[in-house]
Amino acid sequence: MAKAAPASKGARSYPVQGPNIMRWIEKLNYAFFTDPFTFQLDVMHGTMRVILVLERQGMGWKVTRITMPFKKIISQAP
């Protein structure tokens, strides 16, 4: 059986954290499959509505489209 390596001086340990599911639920308007290979997420980021479209590509999912209010973002720029 392998033993864990001793911690070196000055090394810090950080707790492992998973995704913040409650935060996702707070931001989520809806999530659904539009077809067997396309999934859509509608979330609120602050006061902005953002829509992400993910498509199945190979063994994973990739974001293929993002819809967000660019005029609102530009108007808030300093």
Chimera marker file (.cmm) of the C-alpha trace (Angstrom):
<marker_set name="trace">
<marker id="1" x="0.000" y="0.000" z="0.000" r="1" g="1" b="0" radius="0.5"/>
<marker id="2" x="1.402" y="3.433" z="-0.950" r="1" g="1" b="0" radius="0.5"/>
<marker id="3" x="1.947" y="5.995" z="1.780" r="1" g="1" b="0" radius="0.5"/>
<marker id="4" x="1.132" y="9.670" z="1.402" r="1" g="1" b="0" radius="0.5"/>
<marker id="5" x="4.164" y="11.919" z="1.023" r="1" g="1" b="0" radius="0.5"/>
<marker id="6" x="4.929" y="14.014" z="4.118" r="1" g="1" b="0" radius="0.5"/>
<marker id="7" x="3.832" y="17.629" z="3.915" r="1" g="1" b="0" radius="0.5"/>
<marker id="8" x="6.706" y="20.008" z="3.282" r="1" g="1" b="0" radius="0.5"/>
<marker id="9" x="7.294" y="23.011" z="5.535" r="1" g="1" b="0" radius="0.5"/>
<marker id="10" x="5.195" y="26.007" z="4.579" r="1" g="1" b="0" radius="0.5"/>
<marker id="11" x="2.785" y="23.907" z="2.514" r="1" g="1" b="0" radius="0.5"/>
<marker id="12" x="-0.860" y="24.870" z="2.841" r="1" g="1" b="0" radius="0.5"/>
<marker id="13" x="-3.778" y="22.539" z="2.519" r="1" g="1" b="0" radius="0.5"/>
<marker id="14" x="-6.886" y="23.727" z="0.754" r="1" g="1" b="0" radius="0.5"/>
<marker id="15" x="-10.263" y="22.066" z="1.114" r="1" g="1" b="0" radius="0.5"/>
<marker id="16" x="-11.647" y="20.530" z="-2.052" r="1" g="1" b="0" radius="0.5"/>
<marker id="17" x="-14.886" y="22.209" z="-3.064" r="1" g="1" b="0" radius="0.5"/>
<marker id="18" x="-17.419" y="21.109" z="-5.612" r="1" g="1" b="0" radius="0.5"/>
<marker id="19" x="-19.751" y="23.288" z="-7.650" r="1" g="1" b="0" radius="0.5"/>
<marker id="20" x="-21.984" y="25.643" z="-5.702" r="1" g="1" b="0" radius="0.5"/>
<marker id="21" x="-25.297" y="24.008" z="-6.659" r="1" g="1" b="0" radius="0.5"/>
<marker id="22" x="-27.441" y="26.377" z="-4.577" r="1" g="1" b="0" radius="0.5"/>
<marker id="23" x="-25.917" y="29.392" z="-6.370" r="1" g="1" b="0" radius="0.5"/>
<marker id="24" x="-26.637" y="27.771" z="-9.757" r="1" g="1" b="0" radius="0.5"/>
<marker id="25" x="-30.251" y="27.169" z="-8.739" r="1" g="1" b="0" radius="0.5"/>
<marker id="26" x="-30.617" y="30.820" z="-7.672" r="1" g="1" b="0" radius="0.5"/>
<marker id="27" x="-29.349" y="32.061" z="-11.054" r="1" g="1" b="0" radius="0.5"/>
<marker id="28" x="-31.110" y="29.505" z="-13.269" r="1" g="1" b="0" radius="0.5"/>
<marker id="29" x="-34.247" y="30.567" z="-15.143" r="1" g="1" b="0" radius="0.5"/>
<marker id="30" x="-34.527" y="27.327" z="-17.099" r="1" g="1" b="0" radius="0.5"/>
<marker id="31" x="-32.504" y="24.478" z="-18.539" r="1" g="1" b="0" radius="0.5"/>
<marker id="32" x="-33.728" y="21.979" z="-21.114" r="1" g="1" b="0" radius="0.5"/>
<marker id="33" x="-32.806" y="19.867" z="-24.118" r="1" g="1" b="0" radius="0.5"/>
<marker id="34" x="-33.928" y="21.421" z="-27.404" r="1" g="1" b="0" radius="0.5"/>
<marker id="35" x="-33.060" y="18.156" z="-29.151" r="1" g="1" b="0" radius="0.5"/>
<marker id="36" x="-31.049" y="15.042" z="-28.185" r="1" g="1" b="0" radius="0.5"/>
<marker id="37" x="-27.726" y="16.779" z="-28.897" r="1" g="1" b="0" radius="0.5"/>
<marker id="38" x="-28.476" y="20.388" z="-27.869" r="1" g="1" b="0" radius="0.5"/>
<marker id="39" x="-28.971" y="21.753" z="-24.364" r="1" g="1" b="0" radius="0.5"/>
<marker id="40" x="-29.938" y="25.327" z="-23.438" r="1" g="1" b="0" radius="0.5"/>
<marker id="41" x="-29.313" y="27.175" z="-20.165" r="1" g="1" b="0" radius="0.5"/>
<marker id="42" x="-30.963" y="30.508" z="-19.358" r="1" g="1" b="0" radius="0.5"/>
<marker id="43" x="-29.376" y="32.224" z="-16.348" r="1" g="1" b="0" radius="0.5"/>
<marker id="44" x="-29.478" y="35.623" z="-14.677" r="1" g="1" b="0" radius="0.5"/>
<marker id="45" x="-26.076" y="37.147" z="-13.972" r="1" g="1" b="0" radius="0.5"/>
<marker id="46" x="-26.871" y="40.129" z="-11.778" r="1" g="1" b="0" radius="0.5"/>
<marker id="47" x="-29.459" y="41.986" z="-13.851" r="1" g="1" b="0" radius="0.5"/>
<marker id="48" x="-28.335" y="40.484" z="-17.167" r="1" g="1" b="0" radius="0.5"/>
<marker id="49" x="-29.989" y="37.522" z="-18.815" r="1" g="1" b="0" radius="0.5"/>
<marker id="50" x="-27.480" y="35.159" z="-20.450" r="1" g="1" b="0" radius="0.5"/>
<marker id="51" x="-28.431" y="32.191" z="-22.634" r="1" g="1" b="0" radius="0.5"/>
<marker id="52" x="-25.902" y="29.417" z="-23.273" r="1" g="1" b="0" radius="0.5"/>
<marker id="53" x="-26.449" y="26.785" z="-25.945" r="1" g="1" b="0" radius="0.5"/>
<marker id="54" x="-24.353" y="23.633" z="-25.548" r="1" g="1" b="0" radius="0.5"/>
<marker id="55" x="-24.016" y="20.944" z="-28.199" r="1" g="1" b="0" radius="0.5"/>
<marker id="56" x="-22.798" y="17.392" z="-27.816" r="1" g="1" b="0" radius="0.5"/>
<marker id="57" x="-19.473" y="17.050" z="-29.632" r="1" g="1" b="0" radius="0.5"/>
<marker id="58" x="-17.626" y="13.778" z="-29.294" r="1" g="1" b="0" radius="0.5"/>
<marker id="59" x="-17.705" y="12.656" z="-25.673" r="1" g="1" b="0" radius="0.5"/>
<marker id="60" x="-18.350" y="16.110" z="-24.196" r="1" g="1" b="0" radius="0.5"/>
<marker id="61" x="-20.449" y="19.249" z="-24.352" r="1" g="1" b="0" radius="0.5"/>
<marker id="62" x="-19.258" y="22.519" z="-25.883" r="1" g="1" b="0" radius="0.5"/>
<marker id="63" x="-20.768" y="25.998" z="-25.730" r="1" g="1" b="0" radius="0.5"/>
<marker id="64" x="-21.726" y="26.860" z="-29.304" r="1" g="1" b="0" radius="0.5"/>
<marker id="65" x="-23.730" y="30.043" z="-28.761" r="1" g="1" b="0" radius="0.5"/>
<marker id="66" x="-23.939" y="32.735" z="-26.113" r="1" g="1" b="0" radius="0.5"/>
<marker id="67" x="-26.693" y="35.335" z="-26.109" r="1" g="1" b="0" radius="0.5"/>
<marker id="68" x="-26.230" y="38.339" z="-23.849" r="1" g="1" b="0" radius="0.5"/>
<marker id="69" x="-27.291" y="42.018" z="-23.849" r="1" g="1" b="0" radius="0.5"/>
<marker id="70" x="-24.189" y="43.617" z="-25.397" r="1" g="1" b="0" radius="0.5"/>
<marker id="71" x="-25.831" y="47.063" z="-25.624" r="1" g="1" b="0" radius="0.5"/>
<marker id="72" x="-26.422" y="47.003" z="-21.861" r="1" g="1" b="0" radius="0.5"/>
<marker id="73" x="-22.840" y="45.882" z="-21.192" r="1" g="1" b="0" radius="0.5"/>
<marker id="74" x="-21.385" y="48.606" z="-23.440" r="1" g="1" b="0" radius="0.5"/>
<marker id="75" x="-23.588" y="51.293" z="-21.879" r="1" g="1" b="0" radius="0.5"/>
<marker id="76" x="-22.231" y="50.362" z="-18.415" r="1" g="1" b="0" radius="0.5"/>
<marker id="77" x="-18.582" y="50.695" z="-19.515" r="1" g="1" b="0" radius="0.5"/>
<marker id="78" x="-16.680" y="53.604" z="-17.898" r="1" g="1" b="0" radius="0.5"/>
<link id1="1" id2="2" r="1" g="1" b="0" radius="0.2"/>
<link id1="2" id2="3" r="1" g="1" b="0" radius="0.2"/>
<link id1="3" id2="4" r="1" g="1" b="0" radius="0.2"/>
<link id1="4" id2="5" r="1" g="1" b="0" radius="0.2"/>
<link id1="5" id2="6" r="1" g="1" b="0" radius="0.2"/>
<link id1="6" id2="7" r="1" g="1" b="0" radius="0.2"/>
<link id1="7" id2="8" r="1" g="1" b="0" radius="0.2"/>
<link id1="8" id2="9" r="1" g="1" b="0" radius="0.2"/>
<link id1="9" id2="10" r="1" g="1" b="0" radius="0.2"/>
<link id1="10" id2="11" r="1" g="1" b="0" radius="0.2"/>
<link id1="11" id2="12" r="1" g="1" b="0" radius="0.2"/>
<link id1="12" id2="13" r="1" g="1" b="0" radius="0.2"/>
<link id1="13" id2="14" r="1" g="1" b="0" radius="0.2"/>
<link id1="14" id2="15" r="1" g="1" b="0" radius="0.2"/>
<link id1="15" id2="16" r="1" g="1" b="0" radius="0.2"/>
<link id1="16" id2="17" r="1" g="1" b="0" radius="0.2"/>
<link id1="17" id2="18" r="1" g="1" b="0" radius="0.2"/>
<link id1="18" id2="19" r="1" g="1" b="0" radius="0.2"/>
<link id1="19" id2="20" r="1" g="1" b="0" radius="0.2"/>
<link id1="20" id2="21" r="1" g="1" b="0" radius="0.2"/>
<link id1="21" id2="22" r="1" g="1" b="0" radius="0.2"/>
<link id1="22" id2="23" r="1" g="1" b="0" radius="0.2"/>
<link id1="23" id2="24" r="1" g="1" b="0" radius="0.2"/>
<link id1="24" id2="25" r="1" g="1" b="0" radius="0.2"/>
<link id1="25" id2="26" r="1" g="1" b="0" radius="0.2"/>
<link id1="26" id2="27" r="1" g="1" b="0" radius="0.2"/>
<link id1="27" id2="28" r="1" g="1" b="0" radius="0.2"/>
<link id1="28" id2="29" r="1" g="1" b="0" radius="0.2"/>
<link id1="29" id2="30" r="1" g="1" b="0" radius="0.2"/>
<link id1="30" id2="31" r="1" g="1" b="0" radius="0.2"/>
<link id1="31" id2="32" r="1" g="1" b="0" radius="0.2"/>
<link id1="32" id2="33" r="1" g="1" b="0" radius="0.2"/>
<link id1="33" id2="34" r="1" g="1" b="0" radius="0.2"/>
<link id1="34" id2="35" r="1" g="1" b="0" radius="0.2"/>
<link id1="35" id2="36" r="1" g="1" b="0" radius="0.2"/>
<link id1="36" id2="37" r="1" g="1" b="0" radius="0.2"/>
<link id1="37" id2="38" r="1" g="1" b="0" radius="0.2"/>
<link id1="38" id2="39" r="1" g="1" b="0" radius="0.2"/>
<link id1="39" id2="40" r="1" g="1" b="0" radius="0.2"/>
<link id1="40" id2="41" r="1" g="1" b="0" radius="0.2"/>
<link id1="41" id2="42" r="1" g="1" b="0" radius="0.2"/>
<link id1="42" id2="43" r="1" g="1" b="0" radius="0.2"/>
<link id1="43" id2="44" r="1" g="1" b="0" radius="0.2"/>
<link id1="44" id2="45" r="1" g="1" b="0" radius="0.2"/>
<link id1="45" id2="46" r="1" g="1" b="0" radius="0.2"/>
<link id1="46" id2="47" r="1" g="1" b="0" radius="0.2"/>
<link id1="47" id2="48" r="1" g="1" b="0" radius="0.2"/>
<link id1="48" id2="49" r="1" g="1" b="0" radius="0.2"/>
<link id1="49" id2="50" r="1" g="1" b="0" radius="0.2"/>
<link id1="50" id2="51" r="1" g="1" b="0" radius="0.2"/>
<link id1="51" id2="52" r="1" g="1" b="0" radius="0.2"/>
<link id1="52" id2="53" r="1" g="1" b="0" radius="0.2"/>
<link id1="53" id2="54" r="1" g="1" b="0" radius="0.2"/>
<link id1="54" id2="55" r="1" g="1" b="0" radius="0.2"/>
<link id1="55" id2="56" r="1" g="1" b="0" radius="0.2"/>
<link id1="56" id2="57" r="1" g="1" b="0" radius="0.2"/>
<link id1="57" id2="58" r="1" g="1" b="0" radius="0.2"/>
<link id1="58" id2="59" r="1" g="1" b="0" radius="0.2"/>
<link id1="59" id2="60" r="1" g="1" b="0" radius="0.2"/>
<link id1="60" id2="61" r="1" g="1" b="0" radius="0.2"/>
<link id1="61" id2="62" r="1" g="1" b="0" radius="0.2"/>
<link id1="62" id2="63" r="1" g="1" b="0" radius="0.2"/>
<link id1="63" id2="64" r="1" g="1" b="0" radius="0.2"/>
<link id1="64" id2="65" r="1" g="1" b="0" radius="0.2"/>
<link id1="65" id2="66" r="1" g="1" b="0" radius="0.2"/>
<link id1="66" id2="67" r="1" g="1" b="0" radius="0.2"/>
<link id1="67" id2="68" r="1" g="1" b="0" radius="0.2"/>
<link id1="68" id2="69" r="1" g="1" b="0" radius="0.2"/>
<link id1="69" id2="70" r="1" g="1" b="0" radius="0.2"/>
<link id1="70" id2="71" r="1" g="1" b="0" radius="0.2"/>
<link id1="71" id2="72" r="1" g="1" b="0" radius="0.2"/>
<link id1="72" id2="73" r="1" g="1" b="0" radius="0.2"/>
<link id1="73" id2="74" r="1" g="1" b="0" radius="0.2"/>
<link id1="74" id2="75" r="1" g="1" b="0" radius="0.2"/>
<link id1="75" id2="76" r="1" g="1" b="0" radius="0.2"/>
<link id1="76" id2="77" r="1" g="1" b="0" radius="0.2"/>
<link id1="77" id2="78" r="1" g="1" b="0" radius="0.2"/>
</marker_set>
